[in-house]
Amino acid sequence: MRALLLLALVACAPKAPPVVEAPPPPPPPYVPAPPTPLATRPFSPPAATRGALGSGVPVVVVENHEVPLVTLRIDFLTRGADVPLAKAGLAEAAMDMLNEGAGKRDALQISAELQRLGAGLGTGAGYDGASVSISCLRDKLEPTLDVLADVLLRPTFPAEEWERRRSLWIDDLQDARNSPGRIASRVTDRVLWGQSYRGVEATEASLRAITVKEMKAWHAANLGPGGATIQVGGDVTLAEVLPMLDARFGGWKGKTAKLGAPPTAPVPPPQNTVWLVDKPGVAQSVVRAAAYVGRPTDPDFAAFTIANNAMGGQFASRINLDLREQKGYTYGARTSVSYDLAGTSWSFSANIHTEKTAPALEALLQQLRDVEGARPLTAAEVEDARGASVFGWPGRFESPDYLLGQLDAIRTYGLPEDWVATYLTRMRAPSAADAQKAWADRIDPDRLAFIVVGDAARIRPEVEKLGFVVIPVDVDGNVIGGK
Amino acid sequence: MVAAKGAAMHALLWSVALAATPSIPFSRYELPNGLDVTLSPDHTVPVVCVNVWYDVGSRDEAAGRSGFAHLFEHLRFNGSQHADDDYFKPLQPLGARVNGSTNLDRTNYYECLPSEQLPLALFLEADRMGWLLPALTETKLQNQKDVVRNERRQNYDNPPYGQAWLEILRNSYPEGHPYHIATIGKHEEIEAATLDDVKGFFRTWYLPNNASLVLSGDFDEAEARTLVERYFGPVAAGPSPVRTVPARPAFTEAKAVRAVDDVPFEKVWLVWHTPALFQPGDAELDLLSSALASGKDSRLYKALVHEQQIAQDVTAYQSSAGYSSLFVVSATASAGHGGAELVAAIDAVLGEVATRPITDAEVEVGRTAYEVQFFGSIATIQGKADLLNNYNTRTHDPGYLAKDLARYQAATAAGVNSAHKEWLPPDRRLVLTIGPASATPEVK
């Protein structure tokens, strides 16, 4: 080795003494020009145009002529909770069956006609409503509306198609009871709600108990014009679409759904409890934490949403930066706020490397405790979190979906009519102290429902060491060994 | 920050019946350092999208370093010399949407934000194009290895059937082929990455002359040109990377692979090697997939789900990629049925194409579906930026749209039928089955 090195040195030896020169001065370091903002461009949100069918059904249109596409949706206020437990799934089944036979077409013919038109048609029911919708090219709107009118007004509910759909649904229940992510969502609803409202889910037994006659009755009782609204978005005007709708829905008759009382928010769960679903061998634990946190019309709700942005609602939030970017426990940890008829629910969601499950729960609790103790939200954090909402707002209006979604929420959840117009005012008002207080008033780390789907043998002992009471539950949320 | 699964790179379509002609207005130029710049104004809302694609993907990884292109993408969100902080931090308070993704062929990054903040977005993108390495640390690298391995656990290891795409690539492309290992990579090879790997990869691939910048949305063109020159002009070019395009592999037999997963039902994937994106046959295979499995009246859905009721679902797609593509037919068994039964039923439907060819009407349905999909993808400024950049990165022509559309316009039922015959031989393909440890008993 040494010999080789010597040889190399010899080979490189200069033949003449080098001329010593001063080295050239190093180039000045590159300093990019500081980016300064350009002039702000004016923005006013697009307006919705409102009208009504001859029969009185309200129609709202949000125009957008960028591309020749139209979406149209008919919404109904219905209550999933009004269906008896033994028939759980009835509303979803009735909605699912609408396009399995309608007017003169059978299920395959409806699908073939939509394919020919390049159109989409969707139907569905949730806890708080039901809807049918179409999307298509603007020059195919009339023939697509023909299919929609058949589906909504003249469904035939063929018994053999219900057999097919039910069989597929029962297969899907098995998939849902096996997938860690889907188990976590179902069990969270069950833990918060027991066997009511969002805790109710179709079972194989309830699906087998549903008859075609009951679906027809549900359709007649719930999908009348009295409770309907029509939302249209895209490359069409109100003046264009009204006559198309009147021609097809002019003779629409039916009952207005009699709605049961809306649910009230569930009682908070017992202290420091983890509901654990055992899934042996999984590489990650699916972790959720949830709570009900008031109503969107609470005076301090905007302050809470800003605090949530700062805590976990965005990438650069305390919780994600800690659990992901500092500790590497997860691909992402987020908190979110969503509405339902009972109010608003807050939830934390992350998939955690199995061996880091307890440390991740500990880190989450630390963040939740710190913000209410040693590290309250700073003014800068609150401004950043507010900015994300305020400055990101114009971009949401690029397609009609955002405004239409807001208008739907106004109706479904009984929000003030000027909910969209006052958005920026609401978001600009809260101070850092307001955000801090709204958060502390709502999020009590000791009274969250924690749900974990993971390998119990590997994670349970450490989770218990954190002081949690662990309640083992099955994939449907039933307490194992419970009554 | 997504490692793409085998999402089909669906190209888009135009048909003569269109009421409006789809197009994206743009202008294109090149900086002296070789950076392609495409500008596409749209003043719907005061938002601008800065969209940067690099012509590098997981196909360009060194042996033993699978997952590296995607890991590298993650590291580009952890700061650069003149902005050494989390990439989201300055952008998020402005209401920006920010992300990136890596697939077999390319890596892309974007931020869509209020128009007045265009200088900041350009500054940040340029800084991580030219001055990434001075901000790199071992701590950042180790953290992102953990994050990416959790991404793999979340999207591939944990979900039911999540390993399917990994198995399809592993069993379709031979060892050593750039598509043999999926973009997400193997755990142990992600863990093996070093700072020197990061430096080498950056110097080889992250060059202005290997990148394409698109601005779409509400901006002033002259102002944008000045800003682009200001921030990207000083980025040094490097030797243009060269790569050898491997030959398209071919199955020489009917290959069967079974993998076990914690799932209630067997699911099968039938896989064939097919022509690369934009090559002859690629569009025809897209149209064939529509005729086979799009809608309840399609051939496979009708047979397997509606009539025989042996499957919960069935899909078919041409998964197009730059070197070569895969055509995939997949179905999940219903309770009481199994994978072998599905394969036999799929084969019967595919075999029937010989005696009952795909019709003009079936091709027309596929055309229409692509037409609608095309309009959907240009409905937003982000969609437009991605489309322009996809075309520019793959063909060096952001205006390739017209040629892309023309190939669907030109496709005929005869062409679709001959693509079926040429590319989907029943005796040369892969059948992957993923099912529970104890196979479902077959019910006849």
Interface residues (C-beta under 8 A of the other chain):
Chain A: Y30 V31 P32 A33 P34 P35 T36 P37 L38 A39 T40 R41 P42 F43 N64 E66 V67 P68 L69 A107 L108 Q109 S111 A112 L114 Q115 R116 L117 G118 A119 C136 L137 R138 D139 R164 S167 L168 I170 D171 D172 Q174 D175 N178 S179 P180 G181 K279 G281 V282 A283 Q284 V286 Q314 F315 A316 L321 R324 E325 Q326 K327 G328 Y329 T330 Y331 N351 I352 H353 E383 D384 A385 G387 A388 S389 V390 F391 G392 W393 P394 G395 F397 E398 S399
Chain B: A19 A20 P22 D42 T44 V45 P46 V47 N78 H82 D86 F88 K89 Q92 P93 L94 G95 A96 R97 V98 C112 L113 P114 S115 E116 Q117 L118 P119 L120 L122 F123 A126 D127 W131 Q142 N143 Q144 K145 D146 V147 V148 R149 N150 E151 R153 Q154 N155 D157 N158 P159 P160 D218 E223 R230 Y231 P234 D262 V263 P264 F265 S294 G295 K296 D297 S298 K302 V305 H306 Q309 Q312 S334 A335 E364 V365 T368 A369 E371 V372 F375 G376 I378 A379 T380 I381
